[in-house]
């Protein structure tokens, strides 16, 4: 049985945090040994927000560093930078020729962006689903790890691939579908009392993998709790339950049980609880943080990894784009 071809993009928009590490990234690490995986750093996608050139380069580098530190193996998967593949913008242009204005304007993410940033409604935002489709089908992906918010884009990737096949009467692109991890993704709670750990709620809601001990202790000390239990065996508030859930991941079972008992008996001191949790968080993240720092310093390794990924991804993408050119009628004299 042949391996599934899996493609997933990584936006260079800042540091990975604990939620990324224990959630999607841990699954990427497993997937790379079980499937034919293409993981790319989506620097073209970031252009819709007009990043500073120095910031863009540094963000791409940091993403590459942190994914390597988390366990992505450039020998086991294809880890590359999107802008290293000229075939992607070429396929993007080909697909755009058959993308209809009406269907692009109806995309939920475009309507949301048009509402929240009315001074930057550029063509890249409008055709974002087309670029995403090109990223996916350039390697003839059959599976794509996506969240609920990206399912419409994946549906459009199927639409554009099928439309290309139909227009040029060639079965070039298979239909990509959402990847099923086989189990629920680990969802790491945030520090601000709400839902999952996410930067959309501010940097104070997340523990970045590269955060220093000083920063981690400060963030944990400011983590949202409540006024404390007033009766024995009451159910913790959502904010306090978040901290118990995090402790379950980074502390010993005995320590978690100790603080749960204190809470149940109205004897918990949140200051001590959060200090203890911060120290366990530091011990848990120290090995990964040390790897990040080591890899950051190794420019030769980063150049080698980027080159290996570029060569492997170009080999795959070039086969697809040549099929597309032939189907369209582009021929050399």
C-alpha positions in Angstrom: 0.0 0.0 0.0 1.5 3.3 -1.1 1.9 6.1 1.4 -0.4 9.1 1.4 1.0 12.3 0.0 0.5 14.9 2.8 1.1 18.7 2.4 0.9 21.3 5.2 2.0 24.9 5.3 3.5 26.8 8.2 3.0 30.6 8.3 6.2 32.5 9.4 4.3 34.7 11.9 6.3 34.2 15.1 7.5 31.6 17.6 5.9 28.2 18.2 4.3 27.9 21.6 3.5 25.0 23.9 0.1 24.4 22.2 1.7 24.1 18.8 4.4 21.8 20.1 2.1 19.3 21.9 -0.6 19.6 19.3 -0.1 19.7 15.5 3.7 19.6 15.5 3.9 16.4 17.5 1.6 14.9 14.9 3.8 16.1 12.1 6.7 14.4 13.7 4.8 11.1 13.7 3.4 11.5 10.2 6.8 12.1 8.6 7.7 8.4 9.2 4.4 7.0 8.1 3.6 9.1 5.0 5.2 11.1 2.2 5.1 14.5 3.8 5.8 17.9 2.4 6.0 20.7 5.1 6.6 24.2 3.8 7.2 27.6 5.3 4.6 29.8 3.7 6.5 33.0 3.1 4.4 33.9 0.0 1.3 33.8 2.1 2.7 36.4 4.6 3.0 39.0 1.8 -0.7 39.8 2.1 0.2 41.8 5.3 3.3 43.5 3.7 6.0 42.4 6.2 9.3 44.2 6.6 11.9 42.3 4.6 14.2 41.8 7.6 11.3 40.6 9.7 10.2 38.2 7.0 13.7 36.6 6.7 14.1 36.3 10.4 10.6 34.8 10.9 11.3 32.2 8.2 14.6 31.3 9.8 13.0 31.0 13.3 10.2 28.7 12.0 12.8 26.5 10.3 14.9 26.4 13.5 11.9 25.6 15.8 10.4 22.9 13.6 13.8 21.2 13.4 14.2 21.4 17.2 10.7 19.9 17.6 11.7 16.8 15.6 11.0 17.3 11.9 13.7 15.3 10.1 14.7 16.7 6.6 15.7 13.2 5.6 12.3 11.7 6.5 10.1 14.5 5.2 10.4 17.3 2.6 10.8 20.5 4.6 11.2 23.5 2.3 10.6 27.3 1.9 7.6 28.1 -0.3 9.5 30.9 -2.2 12.2 28.4 -3.3 9.6 26.8 -5.7 9.0 28.9 -8.8 6.5 26.2 -9.9 4.0 27.4 -7.1 3.4 30.9 -8.5 3.3 29.5 -12.0 0.5 27.0 -11.0 -1.2 29.7 -9.0 -1.4 31.8 -12.2 -2.7 28.9 -14.2 -5.4 28.2 -11.6 -6.3 31.9 -11.3 -7.3 31.8 -15.0 -10.2 29.5 -14.1 -11.1 31.0 -10.7 -14.3 33.0 -10.8 -14.6 36.4 -9.0 -17.9 35.5 -7.4 -16.7 32.3 -5.8 -13.6 34.0 -4.4 -15.6 36.9 -3.0 -17.9 34.4 -1.1 -14.9 32.8 0.8 -15.5 33.4 4.5 -11.9 34.3 5.3 -11.9 37.0 2.6 -15.1 38.5 3.8 -13.7 38.6 7.3 -10.5 40.2 6.2 -12.4 42.8 4.1 -14.4 43.7 7.2 -11.5 43.9 9.6 -8.8 45.5 7.4 -10.7 47.7 4.8 -7.6 49.6 3.9 -5.8 46.5 2.7 -8.1 44.5 0.5 -5.5 43.4 -2.0 -5.7 40.9 -4.8 -3.6 38.5 -2.8 -6.3 38.3 -0.1 -8.9 37.7 -2.8 -7.0 34.9 -4.5 -5.5 33.4 -1.2 -7.5 30.2 -1.7 -6.0 29.8 -5.2 -2.4 30.1 -3.8 -3.3 27.6 -1.1 -4.7 25.2 -3.7 -1.5 25.5 -5.7 0.5 24.7 -2.6 -1.5 21.5 -2.1 -1.9 20.1 -5.5 1.6 21.0 -6.8 2.7 17.8 -5.0 -0.6 16.0 -5.9 -1.5 15.8 -2.2 -4.2 13.4 -1.1 -4.3 14.5 2.6 -4.0 17.9 4.3 -3.9 18.5 8.0 -6.3 21.4 8.5 -8.5 22.9 11.2 -12.2 23.6 10.8 -11.4 27.2 9.7 -9.5 25.9 6.7 -11.9 23.3 5.4 -13.5 25.8 2.9 -10.0 26.4 1.4 -9.5 22.6 1.1 -12.8 22.3 -0.6 -11.7 25.0 -3.1 -8.5 23.1 -3.7 -10.5 20.2 -4.8 -12.7 22.5 -7.0 -9.7 24.1 -8.7 -7.9 20.8 -9.3 -11.0 19.1 -10.7 -11.8 22.2 -12.9 -8.3 22.0 -14.3 -8.6 18.3 -15.0 -12.0 18.9 -16.7 -11.0 21.9 -18.8 -7.9 20.3 -20.2 -9.3 16.7 -20.2 -6.3 15.3 -18.2 -6.5 13.6 -14.9 -3.5 15.4 -13.3 -4.7 16.3 -9.8 -6.2 13.9 -7.3 -8.8 15.2 -4.8 -7.2 16.2 -1.4 -9.1 15.6 1.8 -8.6 16.5 5.4 -6.1 14.4 7.2 -7.5 12.3 10.1 -5.1 12.0 12.9 -7.0 9.0 14.2 -7.5 10.7 17.6 -8.4 14.1 18.9 -5.7 16.7 18.7 -4.2 17.7 22.0 -5.6 21.1 22.8 -3.5 23.0 25.3 -5.4 25.6 27.4 -4.4 29.2 27.4 -3.3 31.3 30.4 -6.0 34.0 30.3 -8.9 31.9 31.4 -10.4 31.2 28.0 -10.1 28.4 25.5 -7.0 26.9 23.9 -3.5 28.4 23.9 -3.5 30.9 21.0 -1.6 34.1 20.1 -4.9 35.6 18.9 -5.5 36.3 22.6 -2.2 38.0 23.0 1.3 36.9 23.9 0.4 36.6 27.6 -1.9 33.7 26.7 0.9 31.5 25.4 4.1 30.0 26.6 6.5 30.2 23.6 9.1 27.5 23.3 11.9 30.1 23.2 10.6 32.1 26.2 13.3 32.6 28.9 12.8 31.4 32.5 12.2 35.0 33.6 9.4 35.4 31.0 7.8 32.1 31.8 7.7 32.8 35.5 6.2 36.2 34.8 3.5 34.8 32.5 2.6 32.1 34.9 2.4 34.6 37.8 -0.1 36.6 35.7 -2.2 33.5 34.6 -5.9 34.1 35.3 -7.4 32.2 38.3 -10.4 33.2 40.4 -11.1 34.2 44.0 -10.7 30.6 45.2 -13.1 27.9 46.3 -15.5 28.7 49.2 -16.9 25.3 49.7 -15.3 21.8 49.7 -15.3 19.7 46.5 -16.6 22.5 44.2 -15.9 22.4 40.5 -12.9 24.6 39.5 -13.7 27.6 37.3 -12.6 27.4 33.6 -9.5 29.4 34.3 -8.3 27.3 37.2 -9.2 24.1 35.3 -7.0 25.3 32.5 -4.0 25.5 34.9 -4.8 22.0 36.2 -4.9 20.7 32.6 -1.5 22.3 31.9 -0.1 20.8 35.1 -1.3 17.4 33.9 1.0 17.7 30.9 4.2 19.0 32.5 4.1 17.9 36.2 4.1 14.6 38.0 0.8 12.9 38.8 1.5 13.2 42.5 1.9 16.9 42.3 -1.3 17.3 40.3 -3.2 15.2 42.8 -1.6 17.3 45.7 -3.0 20.6 44.3 -6.3 19.1 43.4 -6.7 18.0 47.0 -5.8 21.4 48.2 -8.4 22.9 45.9 -11.1 20.4 47.0 -10.4 21.3 50.7 -10.4 25.1 50.1 -6.7 25.2 51.1 -5.1 26.1 47.7 -2.8 29.1 47.5 -2.8 30.2 43.9 0.6 31.9 44.2 2.3 28.7 45.3 0.4 26.7 42.7 1.5 29.0 39.8 5.1 29.1 41.0 5.3 25.4 41.2 3.7 25.1 37.7 6.1 27.6 36.3 9.1 25.6 37.5 7.7 22.4 36.0 7.1 24.2 32.8 10.7 25.3 32.7 12.0 21.8 33.3 9.6 20.4 30.6 10.7 23.0 28.0 14.4 23.2 28.8 15.5 20.5 26.4 13.6 21.9 23.4 14.8 25.4 24.2 18.4 24.3 24.3 17.9 22.6 20.9 16.5 25.8 19.5 19.4 27.9 20.7 21.9 25.3 19.3 20.3 25.2 15.9 20.0 29.0 15.7 23.7 29.2 15.8 24.3 26.6 13.2 24.0 28.6 9.9 25.7 25.8 8.0 23.0 23.3 9.1 20.2 25.7 8.2 21.6 26.3 4.7 22.0 22.5 4.2 18.4 21.8 5.4 16.9 24.5 3.2 18.9 23.3 0.2 17.9 19.6 0.7 14.2 20.7 1.0 14.5 22.9 -2.1 15.9 20.1 -4.2 13.4 17.5 -3.1 10.4 19.8 -3.4 11.5 21.1 -6.8 11.8 17.5 -8.1 8.2 16.8 -7.2 6.8 20.2 -8.3 8.6 20.2 -11.6 7.0 16.9 -12.6 3.5 18.4 -11.9 4.1 21.7 -13.7 5.4 20.0 -16.8 2.3 17.9 -17.0 0.2 21.1 -16.6 2.2 22.9 -19.3 1.8 20.0 -21.7 -2.0 19.8 -21.0 -2.4 23.5 -21.6 -0.4 23.4 -24.8 2.8 25.1 -23.9 5.5 23.5 -26.0 9.1 24.3 -26.9 10.0 24.9 -30.5 
